Structure formats: structure tokens, C-alpha cells
Amino acid sequence: MSKIDVNGPSTSPVYKFLKGEKGGDIIWNFATKFLVTKDGKMLTRFDGMKAPESLEDDIVAVLNA
């Protein structure tokens, strides 16, 4: 797998979609998480070094929706 751009003019299409209308640069792509519905709608972006376990309530709510 090759490296992709997450910011700038060569941003990968998947990151363009995930950043959506809100946009904003991704500071560190290993720390940024996105919550996406089963049908592909981007709901929330989590920036920073949050542990995945701390997002459990949000993830469960989306899965049960």
C-alpha cells in the first residue's frame, strides 16, 4: 500500500469525503477518527488522541440506530 495525502490539493478522495463540508486539516491521521453510518454518511469526527474505547457509546448508538 502506498502513502496518500490527507490534506492539500492532492487529498485522497476518501479523506475529502470524510472531511466533508466542515473541512479542516487533519493534524495527525493516526489520531483522527471518523464515525460513519452503515449507509456511508459521515456523522462525527474525533480529533486528538482519544482511545477507541472512549468512543464506545457513540459507536453503539450508531449501530443501534
PDB file of N, CA, C and O in Angstrom:
ATOM      1  N   MET A   1       0.842  -1.171   0.000  1.00  0.00           N
ATOM      2  CA  MET A   1       0.000   0.000   0.000  1.00  0.00           C
ATOM      3  C   MET A   1       0.893   1.242   0.000  1.00  0.00           C
ATOM      4  O   MET A   1       1.910   1.286   0.693  1.00  0.00           O
ATOM      5  N   SER A   2       0.513   2.224  -0.764  1.00  0.00           N
ATOM      6  CA  SER A   2       1.316   3.444  -0.843  1.00  0.00           C
ATOM      7  C   SER A   2       0.726   4.541   0.042  1.00  0.00           C
ATOM      8  O   SER A   2      -0.431   4.475   0.457  1.00  0.00           O
ATOM      9  N   LYS A   3       1.534   5.528   0.313  1.00  0.00           N
ATOM     10  CA  LYS A   3       1.134   6.674   1.122  1.00  0.00           C
ATOM     11  C   LYS A   3       0.127   7.526   0.348  1.00  0.00           C
ATOM     12  O   LYS A   3       0.226   7.669  -0.871  1.00  0.00           O
ATOM     13  N   ILE A   4      -0.839   8.086   1.070  1.00  0.00           N
ATOM     14  CA  ILE A   4      -1.801   9.008   0.457  1.00  0.00           C
ATOM     15  C   ILE A   4      -1.763  10.331   1.211  1.00  0.00           C
ATOM     16  O   ILE A   4      -1.317  10.394   2.357  1.00  0.00           O
ATOM     17  N   ASP A   5      -2.235  11.381   0.555  1.00  0.00           N
ATOM     18  CA  ASP A   5      -2.325  12.691   1.205  1.00  0.00           C
ATOM     19  C   ASP A   5      -3.672  12.829   1.890  1.00  0.00           C
ATOM     20  O   ASP A   5      -4.706  12.437   1.350  1.00  0.00           O
ATOM     21  N   VAL A   6      -3.642  13.395   3.095  1.00  0.00           N
ATOM     22  CA  VAL A   6      -4.885  13.633   3.829  1.00  0.00           C
ATOM     23  C   VAL A   6      -5.255  15.115   3.845  1.00  0.00           C
ATOM     24  O   VAL A   6      -6.352  15.476   4.270  1.00  0.00           O
ATOM     25  N   ASN A   7      -4.357  15.963   3.390  1.00  0.00           N
ATOM     26  CA  ASN A   7      -4.579  17.408   3.316  1.00  0.00           C
ATOM     27  C   ASN A   7      -3.996  17.941   2.016  1.00  0.00           C
ATOM     28  O   ASN A   7      -3.194  17.273   1.363  1.00  0.00           O
ATOM     29  N   GLY A   8      -4.401  19.138   1.651  1.00  0.00           N
ATOM     30  CA  GLY A   8      -3.821  19.814   0.498  1.00  0.00           C
ATOM     31  C   GLY A   8      -4.475  19.454  -0.821  1.00  0.00           C
ATOM     32  O   GLY A   8      -5.490  18.759  -0.851  1.00  0.00           O
ATOM     33  N   PRO A   9      -3.891  19.929  -1.911  1.00  0.00           N
ATOM     34  CA  PRO A   9      -4.506  19.761  -3.236  1.00  0.00           C
ATOM     35  C   PRO A   9      -4.565  18.317  -3.719  1.00  0.00           C
ATOM     36  O   PRO A   9      -5.376  17.992  -4.586  1.00  0.00           O
ATOM     37  N   SER A  10      -3.726  17.452  -3.176  1.00  0.00           N
ATOM     38  CA  SER A  10      -3.720  16.041  -3.588  1.00  0.00           C
ATOM     39  C   SER A  10      -4.410  15.134  -2.581  1.00  0.00           C
ATOM     40  O   SER A  10      -4.129  13.936  -2.532  1.00  0.00           O
ATOM     41  N   THR A  11      -5.308  15.690  -1.781  1.00  0.00           N
ATOM     42  CA  THR A  11      -6.000  14.904  -0.763  1.00  0.00           C
ATOM     43  C   THR A  11      -6.709  13.714  -1.399  1.00  0.00           C
ATOM     44  O   THR A  11      -7.375  13.838  -2.427  1.00  0.00           O
ATOM     45  N   SER A  12      -6.548  12.565  -0.762  1.00  0.00           N
ATOM     46  CA  SER A  12      -7.213  11.343  -1.209  1.00  0.00           C
ATOM     47  C   SER A  12      -8.736  11.543  -1.204  1.00  0.00           C
ATOM     48  O   SER A  12      -9.260  12.205  -0.308  1.00  0.00           O
ATOM     49  N   PRO A  13      -9.452  10.983  -2.185  1.00  0.00           N
ATOM     50  CA  PRO A  13     -10.912  11.130  -2.227  1.00  0.00           C
ATOM     51  C   PRO A  13     -11.616  10.672  -0.945  1.00  0.00           C
ATOM     52  O   PRO A  13     -12.618  11.267  -0.548  1.00  0.00           O
ATOM     53  N   VAL A  14     -11.111   9.637  -0.306  1.00  0.00           N
ATOM     54  CA  VAL A  14     -11.768   9.170   0.919  1.00  0.00           C
ATOM     55  C   VAL A  14     -11.653  10.221   2.024  1.00  0.00           C
ATOM     56  O   VAL A  14     -12.595  10.410   2.794  1.00  0.00           O
ATOM     57  N   TYR A  15     -10.512  10.903   2.110  1.00  0.00           N
ATOM     58  CA  TYR A  15     -10.378  11.945   3.126  1.00  0.00           C
ATOM     59  C   TYR A  15     -11.159  13.198   2.748  1.00  0.00           C
ATOM     60  O   TYR A  15     -11.645  13.897   3.637  1.00  0.00           O
ATOM     61  N   LYS A  16     -11.293  13.502   1.473  1.00  0.00           N
ATOM     62  CA  LYS A  16     -12.158  14.616   1.055  1.00  0.00           C
ATOM     63  C   LYS A  16     -13.584  14.345   1.513  1.00  0.00           C
ATOM     64  O   LYS A  16     -14.255  15.233   2.039  1.00  0.00           O
ATOM     65  N   PHE A  17     -14.049  13.095   1.309  1.00  0.00           N
ATOM     66  CA  PHE A  17     -15.393  12.717   1.743  1.00  0.00           C
ATOM     67  C   PHE A  17     -15.519  12.828   3.255  1.00  0.00           C
ATOM     68  O   PHE A  17     -16.474  13.422   3.754  1.00  0.00           O
ATOM     69  N   LEU A  18     -14.568  12.264   3.987  1.00  0.00           N
ATOM     70  CA  LEU A  18     -14.657  12.251   5.442  1.00  0.00           C
ATOM     71  C   LEU A  18     -14.597  13.649   6.041  1.00  0.00           C
ATOM     72  O   LEU A  18     -15.287  13.935   7.019  1.00  0.00           O
ATOM     73  N   LYS A  19     -13.782  14.519   5.466  1.00  0.00           N
ATOM     74  CA  LYS A  19     -13.710  15.889   5.978  1.00  0.00           C
ATOM     75  C   LYS A  19     -14.956  16.676   5.602  1.00  0.00           C
ATOM     76  O   LYS A  19     -15.334  17.616   6.300  1.00  0.00           O
ATOM     77  N   GLY A  20     -15.592  16.295   4.506  1.00  0.00           N
ATOM     78  CA  GLY A  20     -16.870  16.866   4.095  1.00  0.00           C
ATOM     79  C   GLY A  20     -16.919  18.376   4.080  1.00  0.00           C
ATOM     80  O   GLY A  20     -15.920  19.052   3.835  1.00  0.00           O
ATOM     81  N   GLU A  21     -18.105  18.887   4.349  1.00  0.00           N
ATOM     82  CA  GLU A  21     -18.341  20.328   4.310  1.00  0.00           C
ATOM     83  C   GLU A  21     -17.584  21.064   5.407  1.00  0.00           C
ATOM     84  O   GLU A  21     -17.188  22.216   5.225  1.00  0.00           O
ATOM     85  N   LYS A  22     -17.380  20.404   6.545  1.00  0.00           N
ATOM     86  CA  LYS A  22     -16.686  21.049   7.657  1.00  0.00           C
ATOM     87  C   LYS A  22     -15.219  21.260   7.345  1.00  0.00           C
ATOM     88  O   LYS A  22     -14.599  22.209   7.826  1.00  0.00           O
ATOM     89  N   GLY A  23     -14.667  20.367   6.533  1.00  0.00           N
ATOM     90  CA  GLY A  23     -13.275  20.511   6.123  1.00  0.00           C
ATOM     91  C   GLY A  23     -12.324  20.539   7.297  1.00  0.00           C
ATOM     92  O   GLY A  23     -12.504  19.828   8.285  1.00  0.00           O
ATOM     93  N   GLY A  24     -11.338  21.351   7.174  1.00  0.00           N
ATOM     94  CA  GLY A  24     -10.335  21.455   8.229  1.00  0.00           C
ATOM     95  C   GLY A  24      -9.258  20.404   8.050  1.00  0.00           C
ATOM     96  O   GLY A  24      -9.545  19.230   7.817  1.00  0.00           O
ATOM     97  N   ASP A  25      -8.027  20.838   8.162  1.00  0.00           N
ATOM     98  CA  ASP A  25      -6.918  19.914   8.003  1.00  0.00           C
ATOM     99  C   ASP A  25      -6.910  18.855   9.100  1.00  0.00           C
ATOM    100  O   ASP A  25      -7.345  19.089  10.228  1.00  0.00           O
ATOM    101  N   ILE A  26      -6.413  17.714   8.739  1.00  0.00           N
ATOM    102  CA  ILE A  26      -6.193  16.646   9.701  1.00  0.00           C
ATOM    103  C   ILE A  26      -4.773  16.835  10.207  1.00  0.00           C
ATOM    104  O   ILE A  26      -3.813  16.818   9.436  1.00  0.00           O
ATOM    105  N   ILE A  27      -4.657  17.015  11.506  1.00  0.00           N
ATOM    106  CA  ILE A  27      -3.357  17.287  12.101  1.00  0.00           C
ATOM    107  C   ILE A  27      -2.485  16.026  12.080  1.00  0.00           C
ATOM    108  O   ILE A  27      -1.317  16.067  11.693  1.00  0.00           O
ATOM    109  N   TRP A  28      -3.071  14.923  12.500  1.00  0.00           N
ATOM    110  CA  TRP A  28      -2.330  13.658  12.528  1.00  0.00           C
ATOM    111  C   TRP A  28      -3.309  12.551  12.201  1.00  0.00           C
ATOM    112  O   TRP A  28      -4.180  12.241  13.013  1.00  0.00           O
ATOM    113  N   ASN A  29      -3.187  11.946  11.026  1.00  0.00           N
ATOM    114  CA  ASN A  29      -4.201  10.997  10.569  1.00  0.00           C
ATOM    115  C   ASN A  29      -4.277   9.740  11.413  1.00  0.00           C
ATOM    116  O   ASN A  29      -5.285   9.037  11.349  1.00  0.00           O
ATOM    117  N   PHE A  30      -3.259   9.424  12.200  1.00  0.00           N
ATOM    118  CA  PHE A  30      -3.335   8.253  13.074  1.00  0.00           C
ATOM    119  C   PHE A  30      -4.161   8.535  14.319  1.00  0.00           C
ATOM    120  O   PHE A  30      -4.573   7.600  15.006  1.00  0.00           O
ATOM    121  N   ALA A  31      -4.411   9.803  14.625  1.00  0.00           N
ATOM    122  CA  ALA A  31      -5.168  10.165  15.816  1.00  0.00           C
ATOM    123  C   ALA A  31      -6.589  10.611  15.490  1.00  0.00           C
ATOM    124  O   ALA A  31      -7.427  10.677  16.389  1.00  0.00           O
ATOM    125  N   THR A  32      -6.877  10.914  14.245  1.00  0.00           N
ATOM    126  CA  THR A  32      -8.205  11.369  13.847  1.00  0.00           C
ATOM    127  C   THR A  32      -9.067  10.161  13.516  1.00  0.00           C
ATOM    128  O   THR A  32      -8.667   9.281  12.754  1.00  0.00           O
ATOM    129  N   LYS A  33     -10.262  10.137  14.105  1.00  0.00           N
ATOM    130  CA  LYS A  33     -11.196   9.040  13.865  1.00  0.00           C
ATOM    131  C   LYS A  33     -12.497   9.606  13.326  1.00  0.00           C
ATOM    132  O   LYS A  33     -12.890  10.718  13.679  1.00  0.00           O
ATOM    133  N   PHE A  34     -13.162   8.844  12.474  1.00  0.00           N
ATOM    134  CA  PHE A  34     -14.423   9.261  11.883  1.00  0.00           C
ATOM    135  C   PHE A  34     -15.476   8.216  12.186  1.00  0.00           C
ATOM    136  O   PHE A  34     -15.211   7.017  12.088  1.00  0.00           O
ATOM    137  N   LEU A  35     -16.677   8.661  12.555  1.00  0.00           N
ATOM    138  CA  LEU A  35     -17.790   7.752  12.790  1.00  0.00           C
ATOM    139  C   LEU A  35     -18.731   7.866  11.596  1.00  0.00           C
ATOM    140  O   LEU A  35     -19.265   8.936  11.302  1.00  0.00           O
ATOM    141  N   VAL A  36     -18.920   6.738  10.915  1.00  0.00           N
ATOM    142  CA  VAL A  36     -19.693   6.679   9.677  1.00  0.00           C
ATOM    143  C   VAL A  36     -20.851   5.705   9.877  1.00  0.00           C
ATOM    144  O   VAL A  36     -20.674   4.647  10.480  1.00  0.00           O
ATOM    145  N   THR A  37     -22.036   6.057   9.373  1.00  0.00           N
ATOM    146  CA  THR A  37     -23.198   5.176   9.496  1.00  0.00           C
ATOM    147  C   THR A  37     -23.052   3.958   8.583  1.00  0.00           C
ATOM    148  O   THR A  37     -22.164   3.893   7.733  1.00  0.00           O
ATOM    149  N   LYS A  38     -23.951   3.002   8.788  1.00  0.00           N
ATOM    150  CA  LYS A  38     -23.954   1.787   7.968  1.00  0.00           C
ATOM    151  C   LYS A  38     -24.123   2.107   6.487  1.00  0.00           C
ATOM    152  O   LYS A  38     -23.612   1.384   5.632  1.00  0.00           O
ATOM    153  N   ASP A  39     -24.839   3.191   6.183  1.00  0.00           N
ATOM    154  CA  ASP A  39     -25.068   3.540   4.785  1.00  0.00           C
ATOM    155  C   ASP A  39     -24.088   4.596   4.260  1.00  0.00           C
ATOM    156  O   ASP A  39     -24.314   5.182   3.201  1.00  0.00           O
ATOM    157  N   GLY A  40     -23.005   4.836   4.997  1.00  0.00           N
ATOM    158  CA  GLY A  40     -21.923   5.667   4.487  1.00  0.00           C
ATOM    159  C   GLY A  40     -22.002   7.149   4.776  1.00  0.00           C
ATOM    160  O   GLY A  40     -21.229   7.915   4.200  1.00  0.00           O
ATOM    161  N   LYS A  41     -22.904   7.592   5.645  1.00  0.00           N
ATOM    162  CA  LYS A  41     -22.988   9.010   5.987  1.00  0.00           C
ATOM    163  C   LYS A  41     -21.997   9.304   7.122  1.00  0.00           C
ATOM    164  O   LYS A  41     -22.009   8.630   8.152  1.00  0.00           O
ATOM    165  N   MET A  42     -21.143  10.312   6.926  1.00  0.00           N
ATOM    166  CA  MET A  42     -20.197  10.689   7.950  1.00  0.00           C
ATOM    167  C   MET A  42     -20.918  11.492   9.029  1.00  0.00           C
ATOM    168  O   MET A  42     -21.530  12.522   8.744  1.00  0.00           O
ATOM    169  N   LEU A  43     -20.840  11.015  10.264  1.00  0.00           N
ATOM    170  CA  LEU A  43     -21.542  11.677  11.363  1.00  0.00           C
ATOM    171  C   LEU A  43     -20.657  12.593  12.194  1.00  0.00           C
ATOM    172  O   LEU A  43     -20.997  13.751  12.438  1.00  0.00           O
ATOM    173  N   THR A  44     -19.532  12.068  12.620  1.00  0.00           N
ATOM    174  CA  THR A  44     -18.723  12.781  13.595  1.00  0.00           C
ATOM    175  C   THR A  44     -17.248  12.561  13.321  1.00  0.00           C
ATOM    176  O   THR A  44     -16.830  11.512  12.830  1.00  0.00           O
ATOM    177  N   ARG A  45     -16.489  13.560  13.648  1.00  0.00           N
ATOM    178  CA  ARG A  45     -15.032  13.464  13.571  1.00  0.00           C
ATOM    179  C   ARG A  45     -14.470  13.657  14.967  1.00  0.00           C
ATOM    180  O   ARG A  45     -14.836  14.598  15.671  1.00  0.00           O
ATOM    181  N   PHE A  46     -13.585  12.764  15.357  1.00  0.00           N
ATOM    182  CA  PHE A  46     -12.933  12.847  16.653  1.00  0.00           C
ATOM    183  C   PHE A  46     -11.467  13.148  16.418  1.00  0.00           C
ATOM    184  O   PHE A  46     -10.748  12.337  15.835  1.00  0.00           O
ATOM    185  N   ASP A  47     -11.016  14.320  16.872  1.00  0.00           N
ATOM    186  CA  ASP A  47      -9.613  14.693  16.743  1.00  0.00           C
ATOM    187  C   ASP A  47      -8.910  14.445  18.061  1.00  0.00           C
ATOM    188  O   ASP A  47      -9.532  14.469  19.123  1.00  0.00           O
ATOM    189  N   GLY A  48      -7.647  14.213  17.990  1.00  0.00           N
ATOM    190  CA  GLY A  48      -6.858  14.030  19.200  1.00  0.00           C
ATOM    191  C   GLY A  48      -6.618  12.566  19.514  1.00  0.00           C
ATOM    192  O   GLY A  48      -7.017  11.673  18.767  1.00  0.00           O
ATOM    193  N   MET A  49      -5.975  12.354  20.604  1.00  0.00           N
ATOM    194  CA  MET A  49      -5.532  11.015  20.983  1.00  0.00           C
ATOM    195  C   MET A  49      -6.552  10.283  21.852  1.00  0.00           C
ATOM    196  O   MET A  49      -6.182   9.690  22.865  1.00  0.00           O
ATOM    197  N   LYS A  50      -7.817  10.315  21.474  1.00  0.00           N
ATOM    198  CA  LYS A  50      -8.831   9.590  22.235  1.00  0.00           C
ATOM    199  C   LYS A  50      -8.651   8.093  22.015  1.00  0.00           C
ATOM    200  O   LYS A  50      -8.414   7.635  20.898  1.00  0.00           O
ATOM    201  N   ALA A  51      -8.767   7.356  23.090  1.00  0.00           N
ATOM    202  CA  ALA A  51      -8.710   5.896  22.979  1.00  0.00           C
ATOM    203  C   ALA A  51      -9.985   5.412  22.296  1.00  0.00           C
ATOM    204  O   ALA A  51     -11.066   5.931  22.575  1.00  0.00           O
ATOM    205  N   PRO A  52      -9.879   4.440  21.417  1.00  0.00           N
ATOM    206  CA  PRO A  52     -11.083   3.928  20.749  1.00  0.00           C
ATOM    207  C   PRO A  52     -12.173   3.506  21.744  1.00  0.00           C
ATOM    208  O   PRO A  52     -13.362   3.651  21.463  1.00  0.00           O
ATOM    209  N   GLU A  53     -11.767   2.991  22.892  1.00  0.00           N
ATOM    210  CA  GLU A  53     -12.734   2.563  23.903  1.00  0.00           C
ATOM    211  C   GLU A  53     -13.596   3.716  24.406  1.00  0.00           C
ATOM    212  O   GLU A  53     -14.736   3.505  24.819  1.00  0.00           O
ATOM    213  N   SER A  54     -13.059   4.929  24.375  1.00  0.00           N
ATOM    214  CA  SER A  54     -13.816   6.088  24.854  1.00  0.00           C
ATOM    215  C   SER A  54     -14.940   6.475  23.894  1.00  0.00           C
ATOM    216  O   SER A  54     -15.801   7.284  24.241  1.00  0.00           O
ATOM    217  N   LEU A  55     -14.935   5.903  22.698  1.00  0.00           N
ATOM    218  CA  LEU A  55     -15.953   6.204  21.695  1.00  0.00           C
ATOM    219  C   LEU A  55     -17.058   5.153  21.658  1.00  0.00           C
ATOM    220  O   LEU A  55     -17.966   5.220  20.829  1.00  0.00           O
ATOM    221  N   GLU A  56     -16.971   4.193  22.555  1.00  0.00           N
ATOM    222  CA  GLU A  56     -17.890   3.052  22.523  1.00  0.00           C
ATOM    223  C   GLU A  56     -19.356   3.470  22.537  1.00  0.00           C
ATOM    224  O   GLU A  56     -20.139   2.949  21.743  1.00  0.00           O
ATOM    225  N   ASP A  57     -19.750   4.380  23.402  1.00  0.00           N
ATOM    226  CA  ASP A  57     -21.165   4.787  23.481  1.00  0.00           C
ATOM    227  C   ASP A  57     -21.642   5.362  22.153  1.00  0.00           C
ATOM    228  O   ASP A  57     -22.745   5.054  21.702  1.00  0.00           O
ATOM    229  N   ASP A  58     -20.817   6.191  21.529  1.00  0.00           N
ATOM    230  CA  ASP A  58     -21.174   6.774  20.230  1.00  0.00           C
ATOM    231  C   ASP A  58     -21.310   5.687  19.162  1.00  0.00           C
ATOM    232  O   ASP A  58     -22.245   5.708  18.361  1.00  0.00           O
ATOM    233  N   ILE A  59     -20.379   4.749  19.157  1.00  0.00           N
ATOM    234  CA  ILE A  59     -20.407   3.670  18.147  1.00  0.00           C
ATOM    235  C   ILE A  59     -21.622   2.787  18.336  1.00  0.00           C
ATOM    236  O   ILE A  59     -22.295   2.448  17.362  1.00  0.00           O
ATOM    237  N   VAL A  60     -21.916   2.410  19.563  1.00  0.00           N
ATOM    238  CA  VAL A  60     -23.075   1.555  19.860  1.00  0.00           C
ATOM    239  C   VAL A  60     -24.368   2.264  19.457  1.00  0.00           C
ATOM    240  O   VAL A  60     -25.272   1.633  18.909  1.00  0.00           O
ATOM    241  N   ALA A  61     -24.464   3.563  19.723  1.00  0.00           N
ATOM    242  CA  ALA A  61     -25.667   4.324  19.364  1.00  0.00           C
ATOM    243  C   ALA A  61     -25.895   4.286  17.853  1.00  0.00           C
ATOM    244  O   ALA A  61     -27.027   4.122  17.399  1.00  0.00           O
ATOM    245  N   VAL A  62     -24.824   4.437  17.079  1.00  0.00           N
ATOM    246  CA  VAL A  62     -24.948   4.414  15.611  1.00  0.00           C
ATOM    247  C   VAL A  62     -25.330   3.009  15.131  1.00  0.00           C
ATOM    248  O   VAL A  62     -26.159   2.862  14.233  1.00  0.00           O
ATOM    249  N   LEU A  63     -24.732   1.993  15.723  1.00  0.00           N
ATOM    250  CA  LEU A  63     -25.051   0.617  15.318  1.00  0.00           C
ATOM    251  C   LEU A  63     -26.495   0.246  15.634  1.00  0.00           C
ATOM    252  O   LEU A  63     -27.107  -0.548  14.920  1.00  0.00           O
ATOM    253  N   ASN A  64     -27.032   0.815  16.694  1.00  0.00           N
ATOM    254  CA  ASN A  64     -28.407   0.508  17.101  1.00  0.00           C
ATOM    255  C   ASN A  64     -29.444   1.396  16.425  1.00  0.00           C
ATOM    256  O   ASN A  64     -30.644   1.177  16.585  1.00  0.00           O
ATOM    257  N   ALA A  65     -28.999   2.385  15.681  1.00  0.00           N
ATOM    258  CA  ALA A  65     -29.927   3.313  15.027  1.00  0.00           C
ATOM    259  C   ALA A  65     -30.604   2.664  13.828  1.00  0.00           C
ATOM    260  O   ALA A  65     -31.417   3.301  13.159  1.00  0.00           O
TER     261      ALA A  65
END
